[in-house]
Amino acid sequence: MITVNNKFFNQQWGLKLINIEDAWSLLNNSQPLNGSLTEKAFGNPNINVVIVDNGVETNNNISVHKSFRGQTTSGNPKFLKNIALENNTYFDFKDYLIGSHGMGVSGIAMAKAHVNNLSSYNGEGVVGVAPNCSFYSITTEKDIQFKLLSMFGLAGLEFTSPSQDVLNDAYNINTDRILISPLMKQRGTPNAGSNLNFFLNGLYADVFNLSLKILSSPNLITENYSKIIFNEISFFGRKGRGCVSVIGAGNDGQDIEPRPNEFLNELASSNKPMIVGAVSVDNTYNWLTNNPPANAKKSNYSNYGARIDICAPGGGEIDAPGFPPALGLQEKNLIFSTTVKGAGDLYSNSPLKLTLKTKVSARELNPIDPDYYDFVVLEFDNSNGLFEGQRIILGEFSTLNNYEMYYVNGVFPSNQIAIKGMKKSTYSNLVDSSGTGTKSIVEFSPMFTKIVAITSNRIIKVENTKGAFASTTDKIYIGTLGDSSSGSTRNIRSINPTTNEITLVSSITANVGDFVIFPKKNSEIFSGNTNGSKKIVVQNTEGFFPGGLVYVEQSDAYSTITSVDVNTRTINLQDPLLYSSTITSGTKYVKNIATGDITTEFNGTSAATPFVSGVAALVLSANNNLSAAEVKHILQKTASSSKTVSGTTIPSYSLNSDGYMHNTHYGTGLVDAGAAVQLALNWHTSTTLQKPKMEIADKLNANIIVNVPASDPVISPDIWIKAFGDTTTTLPTGSIPINTIKTLEDQIIYVRVRNTGNRQSFKECDLRVLIAFTDEDKPAFPFPSKWFDQSDVKLLAVKEIPIIAPRSEAIIQVEWKNIAAFWDNFNPLPTTNGILTPGGLRKRAYILAHIAPFDGLEIEVMGDNIRNNKQLSYKEIIVTHNGINNRTSYIPGNQLNITVGTDIIEKFFDLTIENILASGLATLKIKATRKNRLDHTTEEVIYKRTGTVWALESGSPDWIAFQTPTEADSVHTNYKNMTFPHKLTINEEEEEIKLEIINT
C-alpha cells in the first residue's frame, strides 16, 4: 500500500476514512513509488482542479505555502494561476486573498505529498486527496457571476459564447435573462483586453470545487447563471466529456430544498454538480487501526435532503447560535489543512524547536482541578524568538493524538516561559532538574520571516512583512533559532510593505538568512465592537493581514480577517461578532491569536466538498475517458452506506428515481476513494458492469446502428421534422426521411435518443439542437467548432433528456417558430457588392443533434467528423421558402411600404419560390390582389402554368404585368427554384397589393 511521510498525515482522519491509500495504490498498479514523470499514484498531473473560493496566498502569483509550490511530476506548475476580479468585466492574475477559507479548501484537495528520498514528492505538513494534480484559484469576495464566468473561461469555452437572446431562448429563460461574455484582462496590464483562454496554455479545468453557498434570492439571475454555466461546461468541457462540478450543501442544519425547486444554496438548482453533505466521527475513532470504528454520522450543521448526492468528512460542531447541539460523542473531530501563513495553529516545518531543559513549577487552580494546572513554568537553554501568544506543541504527530497544544502566556528572564492550563499528567512526565522524566523537543509556532538583503545597519529587507508593526514597546527578534541560537531584539521604526523593507530604531549587526520573529499584535478598538458587526475600527492596522485569525475581547468566537483598510483603520471580518454577555465598558483590544500555516480546526461542508473533488480528480486520473455524468455516477455508486450510522432518528436508505439507494442525510453514502478508482479503472474494460450508452443513429441496417462512410451523406433516421398540427405517426425511413418544411409554417423537430446500454440513463444528460448552414453536401461538422452558436450555426434549444430505461429510447420534441424570418436572417441569398448575386443559392441547411456529455472510448466520440461520434448526428432539411426582392436586395418580412402620389410610378420586383418539387409546378398558381384605397374594392388575377406556358388565367390588368418566369434546379434532386419577375404600375389609388403562392 502506498503511503506518505507528510508530518501530519497520521492526524488526517478524513483521508483514512475515505480509503485514500487504496486509491493511490490502485493508481500506481500496486507498484512502489519512483517519482517518474508518468507516475500517477497521487493523481495524473494533467488533471486540473479549480478552487472557486476566496483565494490562495501568493507572492507574485507564486504560492506562499510550500504545499502548493513547485511542480507536479510532469513539470506543470502545482499552482497554476490565481484569477482575481478587478470589476464586473475585467480580471487579473495577482496576489489577492480574502480570508483563509480558500486555503483550507485547497489543502484538503490539493496539498502535495511528501515521500522520503523522492524529490518529486516534496510537500510538507498535510497531504491532499489529489496531491499530484495541478489547480487554479478563482478569487472574488461576493460576485458569483464573475466566479461562474471565470469557470466558463477555465473550461476553455470562451469561443462558444452565444448571443444573449439566443442563449436565453434556447434555455426558455424569459425573465432575469443573463449574458455570458468572455472576461478580459485588466486595462493597463500586460496583454490587456485578452480573454482568459489566452493565458491558459491549454491547461483547462477538469474539476471545479465550490465550497460556497449562494443564498436564495427573489430573482432568478443566480439560478439562471448556475444552470447555464454548469450545463455549458458539461457540454463542452474536456472535449465534450464535461467538467465535474462539486458543491457544498451548506451549513444551516436544514433541508437544502425546503420547498420544491427552491434551494438554500442556489447553486444546487442545476442537476449537473454533485452536492456534498458533511459527516463527523466519534471522538473514540482510531483511524490508524479502525478500532474503535468511526461511526460516521451527519454533522449537526450539514444541510440534508433529497438533493444531497454524497457525503464526506466535514468534521465537528460549528459552535454558533442556531445550530443543533452536538449528539453524544459526535461533532468533535476537526480537519487538519493548510491556511494562510500566520493564521494557523501549527507549522508544516517550524523553524523554532527547543529542547526542554527542565520543568520549574506548577500552580494549582482555585479550586483545585484534578486534571489541569492553572499555570506551569518551563525552562530552556535559551528563549530567542519566543513571544507571548505563540503556540507550543508537546509530543509528536506520527501516532494518534499523541500531541498537545498550548499557548505561551509569558516569557521570563532565565529562558523561562509560562503556559496556562497544562494537563497534570503531561507535566508530571516532563524532565525535572534531576534529569528524571522526558527531555522533550518542544516545537513553537512563531510569526517569522527571513532577511534577504541588508540595506544599512538599520534597514533590512525581508521575504515579507506580514505580521510586522512599528512599536516603541514591542520588540522583534533577529538572529538564528534553536538551542544554540544567538541574536538581538530591536524596535521597528517603520515598514515599507511594497519593498519589504523594515527600518529599525537602532542599528544591528545581522546576516542574510537570519530569522526575524514578530511578537503578537494587539490594537485598541475604537468602534464596531457590537453584536452582528463584521468590521471594527482600530488604533492601528499594522500587523493585521487578510486571512489572519483574531480574537476580539469579550466576543464568543474567533474570526478571520477578510481585508484591511489602512486609510480608515478598518478590519473587516468573515463572521459577525457575537456576544453572549453584556459588553463591559472600557478599553478593548483585537489580538492576533495564530501564527502557523496549518490549521487543526477546519470544518463544515466546505471541508467535505474538497474531499469529493479530490476523489473526482483521482477518478479522472484512473480513466480520463469518463464523462462528467459517469464520474458523478461512479462516486455515488461506490459510496459506502455501511460506514454511516443508522438509527431511529436517521432516515434509512431507499431506492430513488435515479436508481441509487439514497439517504437524505448521506446521499448514497460516504465517498470511497479506493472503490471509486477501482470502478473507474474497470469502466471500459469490464463486460459485466451496468452502464448506459447514449446514441443517435447516423444510419440503420436491420434496426442496427451502422457507420456512414465519409463519401456518403448522413441522413439520420433519428431526426425528423413536421409541421405543427401534423398528427401522423409515420417515422422516418431510408426512402421517407421526413425532412421537408415550409418556412410559413411553425415546425416541431423530433430527435430520437437511444440508450443501448444495460442501465438506465443518467439524469445529467441533455440534448442540444442546432441549425447549420453550409455549401457542403456531405459535411463533417467537427466538434466543437461547428456545435456552438455562430454565424452559420444557430442554437435552437437545450432539452433535458428524461431517464431512459436500458435498451430503450426517448423522442425529444423541439418547437421551431418564426422560421421565415429566421431563414432570411441567418441563411440569406448571396450578394456581390451589396447586390443579389444572379443565380445565387442559399446554403444547404441541416438539423444538428448533440447528446451531452459524451460517454465512451475516444474512438466512439471523436471530434473530427460526426460519423465517428455516436452522440452527434444531423439530417439535411429541404426548405420551401417564399420571398420577394427588388432585384437589389431581399425585402425582410416579405412586406414593403411604397410611398406614392398622384403620379403613376412603376416598380419591378421578383417573387421567388425556393425548393418546390418539380412535379408540383403543374398546379402552382400566383394570385395577385389589388385593394382600392377609396372604396376598398378588390380585384384578383391568377397567374398559372398551362402545359409549359405561364399566363394569366383571365383579364389583362393595368396595375401588374408578369414577365416570363425563370426555372432553375435546386441543390436538391427533383426540386426547383422559381423566380417570377413582375412590374407594378401604381399611384395613390392603390391601398394594398398582395401576391400569394398557391400550390394545390
ZIDA-V643112 format. One record per run of one state. SS is the DSSP state (helix for helix, strand for strand, loop for the rest). FROM is the first residue (numbers start at 1). TO is the last residue. Records with the same first field share a line. If there is no record, write none. Layout:
SS: FROM-TO, FROM-TO
This chain:
loop: 1-8, 12-12, 18-19, 28-47, 54-57, 60-61, 64-65, 69-70, 72-76, 78-78, 86-89, 94-100, 111-113, 115-121, 123-133, 140-143, 155-157, 161-163, 171-183, 186-194, 200-206, 211-220, 241-243, 249-254, 256-258, 260-261, 263-265, 270-273, 281-295, 299-303, 305-309, 314-334, 339-343, 345-345, 347-352, 364-371, 373-374, 381-390, 396-402, 413-415, 421-422, 431-437, 439-440, 446-446, 455-458, 463-474, 480-486, 497-500, 505-514, 519-521, 528-534, 539-548, 553-557, 566-569, 574-588, 593-595, 597-597, 603-604, 623-627, 639-639, 641-643, 645-646, 648-649, 651-653, 656-660, 664-666, 668-669, 671-672, 683-693, 696-699, 702-703, 706-718, 724-739, 743-746, 756-765, 775-789, 791-792, 801-807, 817-818, 827-830, 833-834, 837-843, 853-857, 862-865, 870-871, 886-889, 891-891, 895-904, 933-937, 947-948, 953-959, 963-965, 970-974, 987-989, 1000-1000
helix: 9-11, 13-17, 20-27, 66-68, 101-110, 144-154, 158-160, 164-170, 196-199, 221-240, 266-269, 424-429, 605-622, 628-638, 673-682, 819-826, 858-860, 866-868, 892-894, 918-923
strand: 48-53, 58-59, 62-63, 71-71, 77-77, 79-85, 90-93, 114-114, 122-122, 134-139, 184-185, 195-195, 207-210, 244-248, 255-255, 259-259, 262-262, 274-280, 296-298, 304-304, 310-313, 335-338, 344-344, 346-346, 353-363, 372-372, 375-380, 391-395, 403-412, 416-420, 423-423, 430-430, 438-438, 441-445, 447-454, 459-462, 475-479, 487-496, 501-504, 515-518, 522-527, 535-538, 549-552, 558-565, 570-573, 589-592, 596-596, 598-602, 640-640, 644-644, 647-647, 650-650, 654-655, 661-663, 667-667, 670-670, 694-695, 700-701, 704-705, 719-723, 740-742, 747-755, 766-774, 790-790, 793-800, 808-816, 831-832, 835-836, 844-852, 861-861, 869-869, 872-885, 890-890, 905-917, 924-932, 938-946, 949-952, 960-962, 966-969, 975-986, 990-999
